[in-house]
Amino acid sequence: MPPHSKSDPTLAAKLADQVTADAIKAGIRPEEISEEVGSMLTTMLEVLDQRDTR
């Protein structure tokens, strides 16, 4: 993961888009992702925030 500042919304959006694109390539529908994690953007923001606290 690239260096980032805490809760970087631009990076989170970029990562969410990439994860979604990779999932689609793997045959996973965006609806399935939403059912499991809700908003991918929110999930990526949480991941970035957790990474800063470690």
TIGUVEX-172315 format. One record per atom (N, C-alpha, C, O, CB): residue number from 1; residue in three letters; x, y, z. Coordinates in nm, 4 decimals. Glycine has a CB too. Example, Ala and Ser with C-alpha at 12.3 -4.5 7.8 and 13.67 -1.06 7.14 Angstrom:
// residues 2
<node seq="1" type="ALA" x="1.3190" y="-0.5690" z="0.7800"/>
<node seq="1" type="ALA" x="1.2300" y="-0.4500" z="0.7800"/>
<node seq="1" type="ALA" x="1.3200" y="-0.3300" z="0.7800"/>
<node seq="1" type="ALA" x="1.4236" y="-0.3319" z="0.8465"/>
<node seq="1" type="ALA" x="1.1308" y="-0.4473" z="0.9046"/>
<node seq="2" type="SER" x="1.2850" y="-0.2250" z="0.7080"/>
<node seq="2" type="SER" x="1.3670" y="-0.1060" z="0.7140"/>
<node seq="2" type="SER" x="1.2900" y="0.0030" z="0.7870"/>
<node seq="2" type="SER" x="1.3409" y="0.1138" z="0.8039"/>
<node seq="2" type="SER" x="1.4084" y="-0.0598" z="0.5725"/>
//
This chain:
// residues 54
<node seq="1" type="MET" x="0.0853" y="-0.1168" z="0.0000"/>
<node seq="1" type="MET" x="0.0000" y="0.0000" z="0.0000"/>
<node seq="1" type="MET" x="0.0903" y="0.1237" z="0.0000"/>
<node seq="1" type="MET" x="0.1888" y="0.1294" z="0.0736"/>
<node seq="1" type="MET" x="-0.0972" y="-0.0005" z="0.1229"/>
<node seq="2" type="PRO" x="0.0559" y="0.2219" z="-0.0827"/>
<node seq="2" type="PRO" x="0.1384" y="0.3430" z="-0.0894"/>
<node seq="2" type="PRO" x="0.1316" y="0.4249" z="0.0393"/>
<node seq="2" type="PRO" x="0.0360" y="0.4125" z="0.1159"/>
<node seq="2" type="PRO" x="0.0949" y="0.4291" z="-0.2071"/>
<node seq="3" type="PRO" x="0.2333" y="0.5090" z="0.0633"/>
<node seq="3" type="PRO" x="0.2266" y="0.5978" z="0.1800"/>
<node seq="3" type="PRO" x="0.1031" y="0.6876" z="0.1706"/>
<node seq="3" type="PRO" x="0.0615" y="0.7265" z="0.0614"/>
<node seq="3" type="PRO" x="0.3555" y="0.6840" z="0.1909"/>
<node seq="4" type="HIS" x="0.0468" y="0.7191" z="0.2836"/>
<node seq="4" type="HIS" x="-0.0762" y="0.7995" z="0.2838"/>
<node seq="4" type="HIS" x="-0.0910" y="0.8710" z="0.4168"/>
<node seq="4" type="HIS" x="-0.0260" y="0.8375" z="0.5157"/>
<node seq="4" type="HIS" x="-0.2002" y="0.7112" z="0.2563"/>
<node seq="5" type="SER" x="-0.1780" y="0.9698" z="0.4162"/>
<node seq="5" type="SER" x="-0.2132" y="1.0344" z="0.5420"/>
<node seq="5" type="SER" x="-0.3415" y="0.9703" z="0.5924"/>
<node seq="5" type="SER" x="-0.4157" y="0.9088" z="0.5158"/>
<node seq="5" type="SER" x="-0.2298" y="1.1895" z="0.5248"/>
<node seq="6" type="LYS" x="-0.3662" y="0.9847" z="0.7186"/>
<node seq="6" type="LYS" x="-0.4817" y="0.9210" z="0.7815"/>
<node seq="6" type="LYS" x="-0.6116" y="0.9562" z="0.7099"/>
<node seq="6" type="LYS" x="-0.6411" y="1.0728" z="0.6839"/>
<node seq="6" type="LYS" x="-0.4907" y="0.9615" z="0.9277"/>
<node seq="7" type="SER" x="-0.6884" y="0.8518" z="0.6790"/>
<node seq="7" type="SER" x="-0.8194" y="0.8661" z="0.6154"/>
<node seq="7" type="SER" x="-0.8137" y="0.9494" z="0.4875"/>
<node seq="7" type="SER" x="-0.8951" y="1.0398" z="0.4683"/>
<node seq="7" type="SER" x="-0.9173" y="0.9289" z="0.7125"/>
<node seq="8" type="ASP" x="-0.7192" y="0.9195" z="0.4017"/>
<node seq="8" type="ASP" x="-0.7027" y="0.9875" z="0.2737"/>
<node seq="8" type="ASP" x="-0.8163" y="0.9467" z="0.1803"/>
<node seq="8" type="ASP" x="-0.8136" y="0.8361" z="0.1262"/>
<node seq="8" type="ASP" x="-0.5644" y="0.9546" z="0.2105"/>
<node seq="9" type="PRO" x="-0.9168" y="1.0334" z="0.1597"/>
<node seq="9" type="PRO" x="-1.0335" y="0.9952" z="0.0798"/>
<node seq="9" type="PRO" x="-1.0005" y="0.9700" z="-0.0670"/>
<node seq="9" type="PRO" x="-1.0661" y="0.8883" z="-0.1316"/>
<node seq="9" type="PRO" x="-1.1385" y="1.1023" z="0.0893"/>
<node seq="10" type="THR" x="-0.9005" y="1.0386" z="-0.1202"/>
<node seq="10" type="THR" x="-0.8635" y="1.0166" z="-0.2599"/>
<node seq="10" type="THR" x="-0.8034" y="0.8778" z="-0.2777"/>
<node seq="10" type="THR" x="-0.8397" y="0.8054" z="-0.3705"/>
<node seq="10" type="THR" x="-0.7642" y="1.1241" z="-0.3075"/>
<node seq="11" type="LEU" x="-0.7128" y="0.8412" z="-0.1899"/>
<node seq="11" type="LEU" x="-0.6533" y="0.7080" z="-0.1957"/>
<node seq="11" type="LEU" x="-0.7584" y="0.6010" z="-0.1689"/>
<node seq="11" type="LEU" x="-0.7602" y="0.4979" z="-0.2363"/>
<node seq="11" type="LEU" x="-0.5384" y="0.6960" z="-0.0949"/>
<node seq="12" type="ALA" x="-0.8454" y="0.6242" z="-0.0719"/>
<node seq="12" type="ALA" x="-0.9501" y="0.5273" z="-0.0403"/>
<node seq="12" type="ALA" x="-1.0400" y="0.5040" z="-0.1614"/>
<node seq="12" type="ALA" x="-1.0757" y="0.3898" z="-0.1902"/>
<node seq="12" type="ALA" x="-1.0336" y="0.5753" z="0.0796"/>
<node seq="13" type="ALA" x="-1.0769" y="0.6094" z="-0.2321"/>
<node seq="13" type="ALA" x="-1.1613" y="0.5959" z="-0.3505"/>
<node seq="13" type="ALA" x="-1.0895" y="0.5178" z="-0.4599"/>
<node seq="13" type="ALA" x="-1.1494" y="0.4332" z="-0.5263"/>
<node seq="13" type="ALA" x="-1.2029" y="0.7338" z="-0.4026"/>
<node seq="14" type="LYS" x="-0.9608" y="0.5467" z="-0.4784"/>
<node seq="14" type="LYS" x="-0.8811" y="0.4766" z="-0.5793"/>
<node seq="14" type="LYS" x="-0.8711" y="0.3280" z="-0.5452"/>
<node seq="14" type="LYS" x="-0.8875" y="0.2427" z="-0.6325"/>
<node seq="14" type="LYS" x="-0.7400" y="0.5390" z="-0.5902"/>
<node seq="15" type="LEU" x="-0.8445" y="0.2974" z="-0.4196"/>
<node seq="15" type="LEU" x="-0.8359" y="0.1577" z="-0.3767"/>
<node seq="15" type="LEU" x="-0.9702" y="0.0867" z="-0.3897"/>
<node seq="15" type="LEU" x="-0.9755" y="-0.0286" z="-0.4325"/>
<node seq="15" type="LEU" x="-0.7867" y="0.1495" z="-0.2325"/>
<node seq="16" type="ALA" x="-1.0777" y="0.1542" z="-0.3533"/>
<node seq="16" type="ALA" x="-1.2113" y="0.0952" z="-0.3651"/>
<node seq="16" type="ALA" x="-1.2429" y="0.0630" z="-0.5111"/>
<node seq="16" type="ALA" x="-1.2974" y="-0.0432" z="-0.5414"/>
<node seq="16" type="ALA" x="-1.3181" y="0.1906" z="-0.3072"/>
<node seq="17" type="ASP" x="-1.2089" y="0.1542" z="-0.6001"/>
<node seq="17" type="ASP" x="-1.2312" y="0.1299" z="-0.7434"/>
<node seq="17" type="ASP" x="-1.1491" y="0.0113" z="-0.7916"/>
<node seq="17" type="ASP" x="-1.1983" y="-0.0722" z="-0.8674"/>
<node seq="17" type="ASP" x="-1.1959" y="0.2550" z="-0.8257"/>
<node seq="18" type="GLN" x="-1.0243" y="0.0040" z="-0.7477"/>
<node seq="18" type="GLN" x="-0.9367" y="-0.1056" z="-0.7916"/>
<node seq="18" type="GLN" x="-0.9854" y="-0.2397" z="-0.7387"/>
<node seq="18" type="GLN" x="-0.9887" y="-0.3383" z="-0.8122"/>
<node seq="18" type="GLN" x="-0.7925" y="-0.0809" z="-0.7457"/>
<node seq="19" type="VAL" x="-1.0229" y="-0.2435" z="-0.6120"/>
<node seq="19" type="VAL" x="-1.0727" y="-0.3679" z="-0.5523"/>
<node seq="19" type="VAL" x="-1.2000" y="-0.4129" z="-0.6238"/>
<node seq="19" type="VAL" x="-1.2169" y="-0.5313" z="-0.6527"/>
<node seq="19" type="VAL" x="-1.0997" y="-0.3492" z="-0.4004"/>
<node seq="20" type="THR" x="-1.2877" y="-0.3196" z="-0.6515"/>
<node seq="20" type="THR" x="-1.4119" y="-0.3528" z="-0.7213"/>
<node seq="20" type="THR" x="-1.3822" y="-0.4053" z="-0.8621"/>
<node seq="20" type="THR" x="-1.4411" y="-0.5045" z="-0.9051"/>
<node seq="20" type="THR" x="-1.5044" y="-0.2293" z="-0.7284"/>
<node seq="21" type="ALA" x="-1.2920" y="-0.3396" z="-0.9331"/>
<node seq="21" type="ALA" x="-1.2553" y="-0.3840" z="-1.0686"/>
<node seq="21" type="ALA" x="-1.1932" y="-0.5238" z="-1.0640"/>
<node seq="21" type="ALA" x="-1.2240" y="-0.6080" z="-1.1484"/>
<node seq="21" type="ALA" x="-1.1563" y="-0.2835" z="-1.1343"/>
<node seq="22" type="ASP" x="-1.1071" y="-0.5487" z="-0.9669"/>
<node seq="22" type="ASP" x="-1.0458" y="-0.6808" z="-0.9532"/>
<node seq="22" type="ASP" x="-1.1501" y="-0.7871" z="-0.9210"/>
<node seq="22" type="ASP" x="-1.1433" y="-0.8989" z="-0.9722"/>
<node seq="22" type="ASP" x="-0.9382" y="-0.6785" z="-0.8446"/>
<node seq="23" type="ALA" x="-1.2459" y="-0.7525" z="-0.8364"/>
<node seq="23" type="ALA" x="-1.3518" y="-0.8472" z="-0.8020"/>
<node seq="23" type="ALA" x="-1.4364" y="-0.8814" z="-0.9246"/>
<node seq="23" type="ALA" x="-1.4708" y="-0.9976" z="-0.9462"/>
<node seq="23" type="ALA" x="-1.4407" y="-0.7900" z="-0.6905"/>
<node seq="24" type="ILE" x="-1.4693" y="-0.7815" z="-1.0037"/>
<node seq="24" type="ILE" x="-1.5478" y="-0.8050" z="-1.1253"/>
<node seq="24" type="ILE" x="-1.4710" y="-0.8980" z="-1.2190"/>
<node seq="24" type="ILE" x="-1.5290" y="-0.9902" z="-1.2763"/>
<node seq="24" type="ILE" x="-1.5809" y="-0.6708" z="-1.1968"/>
<node seq="25" type="LYS" x="-1.3412" y="-0.8743" z="-1.2348"/>
<node seq="25" type="LYS" x="-1.2578" y="-0.9614" z="-1.3190"/>
<node seq="25" type="LYS" x="-1.2585" y="-1.1050" z="-1.2677"/>
<node seq="25" type="LYS" x="-1.2489" y="-1.1997" z="-1.3458"/>
<node seq="25" type="LYS" x="-1.1135" y="-0.9085" z="-1.3245"/>
<node seq="26" type="ALA" x="-1.2697" y="-1.1203" z="-1.1364"/>
<node seq="26" type="ALA" x="-1.2705" y="-1.2530" z="-1.0750"/>
<node seq="26" type="ALA" x="-1.4103" y="-1.3148" z="-1.0743"/>
<node seq="26" type="ALA" x="-1.4292" y="-1.4256" z="-1.0241"/>
<node seq="26" type="ALA" x="-1.2169" y="-1.2449" z="-0.9327"/>
<node seq="27" type="GLY" x="-1.5074" y="-1.2434" z="-1.1298"/>
<node seq="27" type="GLY" x="-1.6432" y="-1.2970" z="-1.1378"/>
<node seq="27" type="GLY" x="-1.7311" y="-1.2664" z="-1.0187"/>
<node seq="27" type="GLY" x="-1.8363" y="-1.3279" z="-1.0014"/>
<node seq="27" type="GLY" x="-1.6370" y="-1.4423" z="-1.1552"/>
<node seq="28" type="ILE" x="-1.6891" y="-1.1719" z="-0.9366"/>
<node seq="28" type="ILE" x="-1.7677" y="-1.1328" z="-0.8192"/>
<node seq="28" type="ILE" x="-1.8446" y="-1.0057" z="-0.8541"/>
<node seq="28" type="ILE" x="-1.7860" y="-0.9050" z="-0.8938"/>
<node seq="28" type="ILE" x="-1.6759" y="-1.1107" z="-0.6930"/>
<node seq="29" type="ARG" x="-1.9748" y="-1.0119" z="-0.8388"/>
<node seq="29" type="ARG" x="-2.0588" y="-0.8969" z="-0.8709"/>
<node seq="29" type="ARG" x="-2.0479" y="-0.7916" z="-0.7606"/>
<node seq="29" type="ARG" x="-2.0346" y="-0.8258" z="-0.6430"/>
<node seq="29" type="ARG" x="-2.2061" y="-0.9404" z="-0.8899"/>
<node seq="30" type="PRO" x="-2.0535" y="-0.6631" z="-0.7987"/>
<node seq="30" type="PRO" x="-2.0489" y="-0.5556" z="-0.6982"/>
<node seq="30" type="PRO" x="-2.1575" y="-0.5699" z="-0.5908"/>
<node seq="30" type="PRO" x="-2.1372" y="-0.5316" z="-0.4756"/>
<node seq="30" type="PRO" x="-2.0631" y="-0.4203" z="-0.7668"/>
<node seq="31" type="GLU" x="-2.2712" y="-0.6245" z="-0.6293"/>
<node seq="31" type="GLU" x="-2.3798" y="-0.6446" z="-0.5323"/>
<node seq="31" type="GLU" x="-2.3375" y="-0.7410" z="-0.4217"/>
<node seq="31" type="GLU" x="-2.3747" y="-0.7236" z="-0.3057"/>
<node seq="31" type="GLU" x="-2.5060" y="-0.6978" z="-0.6031"/>
<node seq="32" type="GLU" x="-2.2592" y="-0.8429" z="-0.4587"/>
<node seq="32" type="GLU" x="-2.2110" y="-0.9386" z="-0.3595"/>
<node seq="32" type="GLU" x="-2.1166" y="-0.8709" z="-0.2602"/>
<node seq="32" type="GLU" x="-2.1198" y="-0.8998" z="-0.1406"/>
<node seq="32" type="GLU" x="-2.1401" y="-1.0561" z="-0.4285"/>
<node seq="33" type="ILE" x="-2.0336" y="-0.7815" z="-0.3106"/>
<node seq="33" type="ILE" x="-1.9417" y="-0.7078" z="-0.2231"/>
<node seq="33" type="ILE" x="-2.0228" y="-0.6224" z="-0.1261"/>
<node seq="33" type="ILE" x="-1.9959" y="-0.6206" z="-0.0059"/>
<node seq="33" type="ILE" x="-1.8439" y="-0.6188" z="-0.3063"/>
<node seq="34" type="SER" x="-2.1214" y="-0.5522" z="-0.1791"/>
<node seq="34" type="SER" x="-2.2045" y="-0.4660" z="-0.0942"/>
<node seq="34" type="SER" x="-2.2750" y="-0.5445" z="0.0147"/>
<node seq="34" type="SER" x="-2.2891" y="-0.4971" z="0.1274"/>
<node seq="34" type="SER" x="-2.3071" y="-0.3924" z="-0.1782"/>
<node seq="35" type="GLU" x="-2.3197" y="-0.6659" z="-0.0198"/>
<node seq="35" type="GLU" x="-2.3873" y="-0.7494" z="0.0799"/>
<node seq="35" type="GLU" x="-2.2920" y="-0.7889" z="0.1923"/>
<node seq="35" type="GLU" x="-2.3330" y="-0.8007" z="0.3078"/>
<node seq="35" type="GLU" x="-2.4454" y="-0.8751" z="0.0139"/>
<node seq="36" type="GLU" x="-2.1651" y="-0.8093" z="0.1584"/>
<node seq="36" type="GLU" x="-2.0671" y="-0.8536" z="0.2579"/>
<node seq="36" type="GLU" x="-2.0085" y="-0.7396" z="0.3402"/>
<node seq="36" type="GLU" x="-1.9977" y="-0.7507" z="0.4623"/>
<node seq="36" type="GLU" x="-1.9559" y="-0.9274" z="0.1896"/>
<node seq="37" type="VAL" x="-1.9704" y="-0.6296" z="0.2743"/>
<node seq="37" type="VAL" x="-1.8982" y="-0.5235" z="0.3457"/>
<node seq="37" type="VAL" x="-1.9672" y="-0.3881" z="0.3437"/>
<node seq="37" type="VAL" x="-1.9198" y="-0.2939" z="0.4072"/>
<node seq="37" type="VAL" x="-1.7625" y="-0.5086" z="0.2878"/>
<node seq="38" type="GLY" x="-2.0770" y="-0.3769" z="0.2727"/>
<node seq="38" type="GLY" x="-2.1421" y="-0.2465" z="0.2612"/>
<node seq="38" type="GLY" x="-2.0673" y="-0.1612" z="0.1610"/>
<node seq="38" type="GLY" x="-2.0397" y="-0.2065" z="0.0499"/>
<node seq="38" type="GLY" x="-2.1491" y="-0.1755" z="0.3982"/>
<node seq="39" type="SER" x="-2.0346" y="-0.0414" z="0.1970"/>
<node seq="39" type="SER" x="-1.9648" y="0.0507" z="0.1077"/>
<node seq="39" type="SER" x="-1.8161" y="0.0175" z="0.1016"/>
<node seq="39" type="SER" x="-1.7482" y="0.0147" z="0.2043"/>
<node seq="39" type="SER" x="-1.9849" y="0.1958" z="0.1535"/>
<node seq="40" type="MET" x="-1.7659" y="-0.0076" z="-0.0191"/>
<node seq="40" type="MET" x="-1.6231" y="-0.0353" z="-0.0343"/>
<node seq="40" type="MET" x="-1.5404" y="0.0881" z="0.0020"/>
<node seq="40" type="MET" x="-1.4310" y="0.0753" z="0.0570"/>
<node seq="40" type="MET" x="-1.5918" y="-0.0803" z="-0.1786"/>
<node seq="41" type="LEU" x="-1.5916" y="0.2069" z="-0.0284"/>
<node seq="41" type="LEU" x="-1.5208" y="0.3296" z="0.0077"/>
<node seq="41" type="LEU" x="-1.5048" y="0.3405" z="0.1595"/>
<node seq="41" type="LEU" x="-1.3960" y="0.3702" z="0.2089"/>
<node seq="41" type="LEU" x="-1.5956" y="0.4528" z="-0.0470"/>
<node seq="42" type="THR" x="-1.6123" y="0.3167" z="0.2322"/>
<node seq="42" type="THR" x="-1.6070" y="0.3208" z="0.3781"/>
<node seq="42" type="THR" x="-1.5100" y="0.2167" z="0.4314"/>
<node seq="42" type="THR" x="-1.4338" y="0.2436" z="0.5242"/>
<node seq="42" type="THR" x="-1.7463" y="0.2986" z="0.4377"/>
<node seq="43" type="THR" x="-1.5130" y="0.0984" z="0.3728"/>
<node seq="43" type="THR" x="-1.4221" y="-0.0085" z="0.4141"/>
<node seq="43" type="THR" x="-1.2770" y="0.0329" z="0.3931"/>
<node seq="43" type="THR" x="-1.1933" y="0.0110" z="0.4807"/>
<node seq="43" type="THR" x="-1.4520" y="-0.1375" z="0.3366"/>
<node seq="44" type="MET" x="-1.2461" y="0.0924" z="0.2778"/>
<node seq="44" type="MET" x="-1.1092" y="0.1346" z="0.2496"/>
<node seq="44" type="MET" x="-1.0657" y="0.2464" z="0.3451"/>
<node seq="44" type="MET" x="-0.9509" y="0.2481" z="0.3895"/>
<node seq="44" type="MET" x="-1.0968" y="0.1813" z="0.1035"/>
<node seq="45" type="LEU" x="-1.1556" y="0.3393" z="0.3768"/>
<node seq="45" type="LEU" x="-1.1229" y="0.4440" z="0.4745"/>
<node seq="45" type="LEU" x="-1.0902" y="0.3824" z="0.6099"/>
<node seq="45" type="LEU" x="-0.9970" y="0.4265" z="0.6773"/>
<node seq="45" type="LEU" x="-1.2397" y="0.5439" z="0.4885"/>
<node seq="46" type="GLU" x="-1.1659" y="0.2809" z="0.6501"/>
<node seq="46" type="GLU" x="-1.1406" y="0.2135" z="0.7777"/>
<node seq="46" type="GLU" x="-1.0064" y="0.1414" z="0.7755"/>
<node seq="46" type="GLU" x="-0.9332" y="0.1435" z="0.8745"/>
<node seq="46" type="GLU" x="-1.2533" y="0.1141" z="0.8093"/>
<node seq="47" type="VAL" x="-0.9738" y="0.0777" z="0.6634"/>
<node seq="47" type="VAL" x="-0.8459" y="0.0079" z="0.6513"/>
<node seq="47" type="VAL" x="-0.7304" y="0.1073" z="0.6616"/>
<node seq="47" type="VAL" x="-0.6328" y="0.0824" z="0.7325"/>
<node seq="47" type="VAL" x="-0.8385" y="-0.0696" z="0.5178"/>
<node seq="48" type="LEU" x="-0.7412" y="0.2186" z="0.5916"/>
<node seq="48" type="LEU" x="-0.6360" y="0.3198" z="0.5980"/>
<node seq="48" type="LEU" x="-0.6213" y="0.3735" z="0.7397"/>
<node seq="48" type="LEU" x="-0.5095" y="0.3948" z="0.7866"/>
<node seq="48" type="LEU" x="-0.6657" y="0.4346" z="0.5008"/>
<node seq="49" type="ASP" x="-0.7313" y="0.3951" z="0.8070"/>
<node seq="49" type="ASP" x="-0.7287" y="0.4459" z="0.9435"/>
<node seq="49" type="ASP" x="-0.6612" y="0.3440" z="1.0367"/>
<node seq="49" type="ASP" x="-0.5804" y="0.3814" z="1.1217"/>
<node seq="49" type="ASP" x="-0.8722" y="0.4777" z="0.9922"/>
<node seq="50" type="GLN" x="-0.6945" y="0.2166" z="1.0205"/>
<node seq="50" type="GLN" x="-0.6343" y="0.1129" z="1.1033"/>
<node seq="50" type="GLN" x="-0.4857" y="0.1004" z="1.0771"/>
<node seq="50" type="GLN" x="-0.4080" y="0.0761" z="1.1695"/>
<node seq="50" type="GLN" x="-0.7024" y="-0.0203" z="1.0791"/>
<node seq="51" type="ARG" x="-0.4456" y="0.1165" z="0.9530"/>
<node seq="51" type="ARG" x="-0.3032" y="0.1083" z="0.9186"/>
<node seq="51" type="ARG" x="-0.2236" y="0.2182" z="0.9859"/>
<node seq="51" type="ARG" x="-0.1081" y="0.1970" z="1.0230"/>
<node seq="51" type="ARG" x="-0.2841" y="0.1160" z="0.7678"/>
<node seq="52" type="ASP" x="-0.2828" y="0.3345" z="1.0021"/>
<node seq="52" type="ASP" x="-0.2135" y="0.4464" z="1.0667"/>
<node seq="52" type="ASP" x="-0.1935" y="0.4212" z="1.2161"/>
<node seq="52" type="ASP" x="-0.0987" y="0.4733" z="1.2748"/>
<node seq="52" type="ASP" x="-0.2918" y="0.5763" z="1.0459"/>
<node seq="53" type="THR" x="-0.2794" y="0.3436" z="1.2774"/>
<node seq="53" type="THR" x="-0.2720" y="0.3259" z="1.4217"/>
<node seq="53" type="THR" x="-0.1792" y="0.2113" z="1.4616"/>
<node seq="53" type="THR" x="-0.1568" y="0.1883" z="1.5805"/>
<node seq="53" type="THR" x="-0.4102" y="0.3015" z="1.4774"/>
<node seq="54" type="ARG" x="-0.1255" y="0.1399" z="1.3638"/>
<node seq="54" type="ARG" x="-0.0354" y="0.0266" z="1.3962"/>
<node seq="54" type="ARG" x="0.1067" y="0.0706" z="1.4033"/>
<node seq="54" type="ARG" x="0.1954" y="-0.0108" z="1.4292"/>
<node seq="54" type="ARG" x="-0.0480" y="-0.0846" z="1.2937"/>
//
